[in-house]
Amino acid sequence: MADVLPSSKHTDLVDAIREVLRQSEEPLTVLRIRERLRGRFRALPMRKLRDVLERQVAANVLVICPKYRSSQDCYWDRPIREHAKVVLRGALADGPMSWADLRKKFPKYLRHLAESVLNEELAKGGIHRHTLTSARRGPRYALQPADVRSYAGVELKDVLSRLQGRGFARSDVREALMYFLQEEEWADHTPKAEIGVFS
């Protein structure tokens, strides 16, 4: 637990720091921590705040993270692996990504954890692997399961384009595709005994 310091004022500061870091989704610099502290603690000199943070790191209460977005060290109340999970989920917030693109989103000091964190999240179902869209790029990863409609839409456009390229009218191609979809639907509902009689 928290390193108990000589005065209750320091203990209150430690509690305030831990609350700030508990609410943060990523490690914070000393400046960012001070900005988020409540009341009188915001006036604390940076050097004193840094000393308290370093004592908490020495007591294994906080974790110091290497620099990545600024020239300052960052502090957090969770292991660095948890930070890698936050980066992973943040990178996928805008949609599916290939592994090559996803890996680039990790700061250099987290890249050694990137693949194992991805595999762990895949195993837990927190991240989903989407099927191949390109053999060269491999699968993509996303926060949500793949929607078959997006894949079907691409395939449908390809079929329409290919058949129109062979001289068929778009309306005729669509009508033919609807016919085959209805045939397939009926085939799925035809009892097996009936299939044997007419085959």
C-alpha atoms as a printed R data frame, in Angstrom:
    type eleno elety resid chain resno       x       y       z
1   ATOM     1    CA   MET     A     1   0.000   0.000   0.000
2   ATOM     2    CA   ALA     A     2   0.990   3.673   0.149
3   ATOM     3    CA   ASP     A     3   4.340   4.579   1.650
4   ATOM     4    CA   VAL     A     4   3.393   6.229   4.959
5   ATOM     5    CA   LEU     A     5   5.251   9.524   5.169
6   ATOM     6    CA   PRO     A     6   5.949  11.476   8.378
7   ATOM     7    CA   SER     A     7   3.083  13.956   8.187
8   ATOM     8    CA   SER     A     8  -0.598  13.524   7.427
9   ATOM     9    CA   LYS     A     9  -0.217  16.297   4.857
10  ATOM    10    CA   HIS     A    10   2.110  14.069   2.846
11  ATOM    11    CA   THR     A    11  -0.206  11.088   3.280
12  ATOM    12    CA   ASP     A    12  -3.089  13.199   1.950
13  ATOM    13    CA   LEU     A    13  -0.916  14.152  -1.023
14  ATOM    14    CA   VAL     A    14  -0.111  10.505  -1.741
15  ATOM    15    CA   ASP     A    15  -3.807   9.652  -1.628
16  ATOM    16    CA   ALA     A    16  -4.592  12.573  -3.958
17  ATOM    17    CA   ILE     A    17  -1.875  11.467  -6.413
18  ATOM    18    CA   ARG     A    18  -3.134   7.895  -6.385
19  ATOM    19    CA   GLU     A    19  -6.692   9.092  -7.067
20  ATOM    20    CA   VAL     A    20  -5.505  11.173 -10.039
21  ATOM    21    CA   LEU     A    21  -3.622   8.197 -11.483
22  ATOM    22    CA   ARG     A    22  -6.494   5.791 -10.796
23  ATOM    23    CA   GLN     A    23  -8.777   7.971 -12.914
24  ATOM    24    CA   SER     A    24  -6.261   8.337 -15.746
25  ATOM    25    CA   GLU     A    25  -6.326   5.975 -18.720
26  ATOM    26    CA   GLU     A    26  -2.620   6.507 -19.329
27  ATOM    27    CA   PRO     A    27   0.576   7.385 -17.462
28  ATOM    28    CA   LEU     A    28   0.978  11.076 -16.623
29  ATOM    29    CA   THR     A    29   3.922  13.462 -16.368
30  ATOM    30    CA   VAL     A    30   4.561  15.362 -13.128
31  ATOM    31    CA   LEU     A    31   3.038  18.490 -14.687
32  ATOM    32    CA   ARG     A    32  -0.142  16.659 -15.727
33  ATOM    33    CA   ILE     A    33  -0.465  15.110 -12.290
34  ATOM    34    CA   ARG     A    34  -0.161  18.513 -10.604
35  ATOM    35    CA   GLU     A    35  -2.770  20.005 -12.978
36  ATOM    36    CA   ARG     A    36  -5.256  17.312 -11.917
37  ATOM    37    CA   LEU     A    37  -4.611  17.501  -8.188
38  ATOM    38    CA   ARG     A    38  -7.298  19.111  -6.072
39  ATOM    39    CA   GLY     A    39  -7.102  22.338  -4.095
40  ATOM    40    CA   ARG     A    40  -3.923  23.271  -2.291
41  ATOM    41    CA   PHE     A    41  -1.858  20.510  -3.881
42  ATOM    42    CA   ARG     A    42  -1.865  22.341  -7.231
43  ATOM    43    CA   ALA     A    43   0.478  24.946  -5.749
44  ATOM    44    CA   LEU     A    44   3.050  22.309  -4.753
45  ATOM    45    CA   PRO     A    45   6.492  22.926  -6.312
46  ATOM    46    CA   MET     A    46   7.298  20.471  -9.111
47  ATOM    47    CA   ARG     A    47  10.481  19.305  -7.356
48  ATOM    48    CA   LYS     A    48   8.578  18.331  -4.190
49  ATOM    49    CA   LEU     A    49   5.893  16.538  -6.167
50  ATOM    50    CA   ARG     A    50   8.570  14.664  -8.125
51  ATOM    51    CA   ASP     A    51  10.249  13.620  -4.841
52  ATOM    52    CA   VAL     A    52   6.956  12.198  -3.528
53  ATOM    53    CA   LEU     A    53   6.378  10.360  -6.822
54  ATOM    54    CA   GLU     A    54   9.883   8.877  -6.766
55  ATOM    55    CA   ARG     A    55   9.357   7.638  -3.184
56  ATOM    56    CA   GLN     A    56   6.128   5.962  -4.291
57  ATOM    57    CA   VAL     A    57   7.965   4.292  -7.190
58  ATOM    58    CA   ALA     A    58  10.665   3.088  -4.760
59  ATOM    59    CA   ALA     A    59   7.911   1.664  -2.521
60  ATOM    60    CA   ASN     A    60   6.421  -0.191  -5.553
61  ATOM    61    CA   VAL     A    61   3.176   1.744  -5.217
62  ATOM    62    CA   LEU     A    62   3.570   3.591  -8.520
63  ATOM    63    CA   VAL     A    63   5.284   2.675 -11.772
64  ATOM    64    CA   ILE     A    64   7.568   4.968 -13.741
65  ATOM    65    CA   CYS     A    65   7.100   4.696 -17.497
66  ATOM    66    CA   PRO     A    66   9.691   5.681 -20.074
67  ATOM    67    CA   LYS     A    67   9.263   8.937 -21.964
68  ATOM    68    CA   TYR     A    68   7.189   8.686 -25.124
69  ATOM    69    CA   ARG     A    69   4.999  11.753 -25.797
70  ATOM    70    CA   SER     A    70   7.118  14.248 -23.920
71  ATOM    71    CA   SER     A    71  10.641  14.608 -22.616
72  ATOM    72    CA   GLN     A    72   9.408  13.874 -19.072
73  ATOM    73    CA   ASP     A    73   9.031  10.558 -17.281
74  ATOM    74    CA   CYS     A    74   5.453   9.443 -16.727
75  ATOM    75    CA   TYR     A    75   3.924   7.827 -13.651
76  ATOM    76    CA   TRP     A    76   1.040   5.434 -13.260
77  ATOM    77    CA   ASP     A    77  -0.559   3.168 -10.679
78  ATOM    78    CA   ARG     A    78  -0.708   0.125 -12.946
79  ATOM    79    CA   PRO     A    79   1.891  -2.115 -14.593
80  ATOM    80    CA   ILE     A    80   3.269  -1.087 -17.980
81  ATOM    81    CA   ARG     A    81   1.402  -4.031 -19.550
82  ATOM    82    CA   GLU     A    82  -1.886  -2.303 -18.682
83  ATOM    83    CA   HIS     A    83  -0.645   0.760 -20.525
84  ATOM    84    CA   ALA     A    84   0.013  -1.422 -23.584
85  ATOM    85    CA   LYS     A    85  -3.634  -2.571 -23.442
86  ATOM    86    CA   VAL     A    86  -4.825   1.046 -23.319
87  ATOM    87    CA   VAL     A    87  -2.655   1.903 -26.346
88  ATOM    88    CA   LEU     A    88  -3.970  -1.150 -28.216
89  ATOM    89    CA   ARG     A    89  -7.618  -0.290 -27.604
90  ATOM    90    CA   GLY     A    90  -7.027   3.380 -28.375
91  ATOM    91    CA   ALA     A    91  -5.390   2.505 -31.690
92  ATOM    92    CA   LEU     A    92  -8.395   0.383 -32.680
93  ATOM    93    CA   ALA     A    93 -10.989   2.990 -31.652
94  ATOM    94    CA   ASP     A    94 -11.223   4.318 -35.229
95  ATOM    95    CA   GLY     A    95 -11.714   0.901 -36.822
96  ATOM    96    CA   PRO     A    96  -9.929  -2.282 -37.909
97  ATOM    97    CA   MET     A    97  -6.156  -2.234 -38.486
98  ATOM    98    CA   SER     A    98  -3.564  -4.628 -39.814
99  ATOM    99    CA   TRP     A    99  -0.833  -5.839 -37.458
100 ATOM   100    CA   ALA     A   100   1.805  -3.748 -39.282
101 ATOM   101    CA   ASP     A   101  -0.233  -0.546 -38.836
102 ATOM   102    CA   LEU     A   102  -1.226  -1.447 -35.301
103 ATOM   103    CA   ARG     A   103   2.351  -2.068 -34.176
104 ATOM   104    CA   LYS     A   104   3.353   1.426 -35.358
105 ATOM   105    CA   LYS     A   105   0.839   2.928 -32.907
106 ATOM   106    CA   PHE     A   106   2.816   1.600 -29.953
107 ATOM   107    CA   PRO     A   107   5.592   3.764 -28.512
108 ATOM   108    CA   LYS     A   108   8.979   2.108 -28.980
109 ATOM   109    CA   TYR     A   109   9.254   1.187 -25.314
110 ATOM   110    CA   LEU     A   110   5.967  -0.790 -25.518
111 ATOM   111    CA   ARG     A   111   6.530  -2.601 -28.810
112 ATOM   112    CA   HIS     A   112   8.065  -5.627 -27.107
113 ATOM   113    CA   LEU     A   113   4.693  -6.133 -25.349
114 ATOM   114    CA   ALA     A   114   2.455  -5.362 -28.331
115 ATOM   115    CA   GLU     A   115   2.114  -8.861 -29.794
116 ATOM   116    CA   SER     A   116   1.630 -10.674 -26.479
117 ATOM   117    CA   VAL     A   117  -0.975  -8.104 -25.346
118 ATOM   118    CA   LEU     A   118  -2.799  -8.458 -28.675
119 ATOM   119    CA   ASN     A   119  -2.826 -12.275 -28.344
120 ATOM   120    CA   GLU     A   120  -4.052 -12.043 -24.757
121 ATOM   121    CA   GLU     A   121  -6.898  -9.721 -25.756
122 ATOM   122    CA   LEU     A   122  -7.810 -11.994 -28.690
123 ATOM   123    CA   ALA     A   123  -7.972 -14.998 -26.344
124 ATOM   124    CA   LYS     A   124 -10.220 -13.092 -23.908
125 ATOM   125    CA   GLY     A   125 -12.499 -11.831 -26.701
126 ATOM   126    CA   GLY     A   126 -11.676  -8.166 -26.049
127 ATOM   127    CA   ILE     A   127 -10.224  -7.803 -29.558
128 ATOM   128    CA   HIS     A   128 -11.497  -9.552 -32.696
129 ATOM   129    CA   ARG     A   129  -9.605 -10.850 -35.722
130 ATOM   130    CA   HIS     A   130 -11.254  -9.985 -39.035
131 ATOM   131    CA   THR     A   131 -10.857 -12.223 -42.038
132 ATOM   132    CA   LEU     A   132  -8.287 -11.492 -44.714
133 ATOM   133    CA   THR     A   133  -9.030  -8.691 -47.141
134 ATOM   134    CA   SER     A   134  -5.591  -8.989 -48.705
135 ATOM   135    CA   ALA     A   135  -3.171 -11.916 -48.550
136 ATOM   136    CA   ARG     A   136  -0.279  -9.463 -48.522
137 ATOM   137    CA   ARG     A   137  -1.500  -7.443 -45.515
138 ATOM   138    CA   GLY     A   138  -2.874 -10.309 -43.442
139 ATOM   139    CA   PRO     A   139  -5.824 -10.162 -41.048
140 ATOM   140    CA   ARG     A   140  -7.059  -6.974 -39.435
141 ATOM   141    CA   TYR     A   141  -7.944  -6.505 -35.774
142 ATOM   142    CA   ALA     A   142 -10.835  -4.568 -34.270
143 ATOM   143    CA   LEU     A   143 -12.768  -3.881 -31.085
144 ATOM   144    CA   GLN     A   144 -15.939  -5.275 -32.667
145 ATOM   145    CA   PRO     A   145 -16.524  -8.591 -34.487
146 ATOM   146    CA   ALA     A   146 -16.449  -8.436 -38.282
147 ATOM   147    CA   ASP     A   147 -19.745  -7.469 -39.936
148 ATOM   148    CA   VAL     A   148 -20.421  -9.864 -42.811
149 ATOM   149    CA   ARG     A   149 -22.348  -7.110 -44.635
150 ATOM   150    CA   SER     A   150 -19.196  -5.086 -45.232
151 ATOM   151    CA   TYR     A   151 -17.508  -8.107 -46.854
152 ATOM   152    CA   ALA     A   152 -20.640  -9.080 -48.789
153 ATOM   153    CA   GLY     A   153 -20.984  -5.517 -50.083
154 ATOM   154    CA   VAL     A   154 -17.469  -5.576 -51.532
155 ATOM   155    CA   GLU     A   155 -18.055  -8.985 -53.135
156 ATOM   156    CA   LEU     A   156 -21.399  -7.843 -54.584
157 ATOM   157    CA   LYS     A   157 -19.813  -4.778 -56.180
158 ATOM   158    CA   ASP     A   158 -17.104  -6.986 -57.685
159 ATOM   159    CA   VAL     A   159 -19.648  -9.432 -59.147
160 ATOM   160    CA   LEU     A   160 -21.776  -6.603 -60.559
161 ATOM   161    CA   SER     A   161 -18.735  -4.937 -62.122
162 ATOM   162    CA   ARG     A   162 -17.389  -8.170 -63.633
163 ATOM   163    CA   LEU     A   163 -20.708  -9.177 -65.179
164 ATOM   164    CA   GLN     A   164 -21.394  -5.656 -66.446
165 ATOM   165    CA   GLY     A   165 -17.929  -5.788 -67.990
166 ATOM   166    CA   ARG     A   166 -19.079  -8.857 -69.938
167 ATOM   167    CA   GLY     A   167 -21.979  -6.907 -71.395
168 ATOM   168    CA   PHE     A   168 -24.849  -7.759 -69.028
169 ATOM   169    CA   ALA     A   169 -27.173  -4.998 -67.864
170 ATOM   170    CA   ARG     A   170 -26.885  -4.138 -64.161
171 ATOM   171    CA   SER     A   171 -30.616  -4.784 -63.616
172 ATOM   172    CA   ASP     A   172 -30.304  -8.260 -65.217
173 ATOM   173    CA   VAL     A   173 -27.322  -9.103 -63.009
174 ATOM   174    CA   ARG     A   174 -29.202  -8.023 -59.895
175 ATOM   175    CA   GLU     A   175 -32.239 -10.069 -60.914
176 ATOM   176    CA   ALA     A   176 -30.061 -13.152 -61.484
177 ATOM   177    CA   LEU     A   177 -28.361 -12.720 -58.106
178 ATOM   178    CA   MET     A   178 -31.750 -12.393 -56.377
179 ATOM   179    CA   TYR     A   179 -32.896 -15.589 -58.117
180 ATOM   180    CA   PHE     A   180 -29.892 -17.524 -56.826
181 ATOM   181    CA   LEU     A   181 -30.290 -16.127 -53.308
182 ATOM   182    CA   GLN     A   182 -33.946 -17.237 -53.278
183 ATOM   183    CA   GLU     A   183 -32.976 -20.672 -54.629
184 ATOM   184    CA   GLU     A   184 -30.432 -21.049 -51.843
185 ATOM   185    CA   GLU     A   185 -32.945 -19.970 -49.219
186 ATOM   186    CA   TRP     A   186 -35.472 -22.558 -50.467
187 ATOM   187    CA   ALA     A   187 -32.779 -25.231 -50.557
188 ATOM   188    CA   ASP     A   188 -32.026 -24.571 -46.876
189 ATOM   189    CA   HIS     A   189 -35.704 -25.114 -45.985
190 ATOM   190    CA   THR     A   190 -36.409 -28.190 -48.135
191 ATOM   191    CA   PRO     A   191 -36.827 -31.330 -45.981
192 ATOM   192    CA   LYS     A   192 -34.206 -34.037 -46.644
193 ATOM   193    CA   ALA     A   193 -36.819 -36.706 -47.517
194 ATOM   194    CA   GLU     A   194 -38.267 -34.379 -50.173
195 ATOM   195    CA   ILE     A   195 -34.787 -33.779 -51.634
196 ATOM   196    CA   GLY     A   196 -34.369 -37.579 -52.031
197 ATOM   197    CA   VAL     A   197 -37.676 -37.931 -53.937
198 ATOM   198    CA   PHE     A   198 -36.906 -35.265 -56.536
199 ATOM   199    CA   SER     A   199 -33.148 -35.719 -56.950
